[in-house]
């Protein structure tokens, strides 16, 4: 029974994607969508009503045709922004990788989670390996800490409160008040450190990337085994990384 339900859900998802692909080409009515896809009219109606409620499609009242909605347009814009950010930061990531011969990451913060957009792994045998787009809790990574520390404090506190409300975070290394103080300390020094918080045997330091308005849009981190990088080394790297990221802001960044 469960397999049958799952097949039905997958089938609806595939049909929904087919409808969206058609609407990406031109505004279409229910009848036109039925003719193009072969999906029954009642099913087309049901799917479109669901997509409409989420802002993924919009119906024109005059010609009764559907077009892609603001939710999808927003997702497309976010995707373009991520691609531009990666292209913009990649030369800097390559320079840092060559300079330190350690793993360099580019990440953003989304709903209290760190999403890795780009990673250049160290060529050394013992190195930090980060699967692309993996999400980590912001309170365990230097990337998450430094982006939080660079935000308006009220905004950061709301995100932190939501993070610590999750049951999975109740056993965090830091209590919520301790983490807030940790973030405030990172704000003062301009970079954040992960001292085996995310993985035993590895350390990481990160600095924020700001847009033209002065808002943190991402961060760059350098990760290395504790056997190669001491805390003192990490502080020195952090200061250099902060300068590097500050210089990025002065090189005509795209509008993120």
Secondary structure, DSSP 8 states (H G I E B T S, - for coil): -HHHHHHHHHHHHHHHHHHHHHHHHS-B-HHHHHHHH---HHHHHHHHHHHHHTTSEEE-TTT--EEE-HHHHHHHHHHHHHHHHHHHHHHHHHHHHHHH-SEEEEEEEETTEEEEEEEE--SSSS-----TT-EEEGGGSHHHHHHHHHS-HHHHHHHHHHHHHSGGGTT-SS-HHHHHHHHHHHHHHT-EEEESSSSTTEEEEEEEEE-TTS-EEEEEEEEEETTT--HHHHHHHHHHHHHHHHHHHTS-----
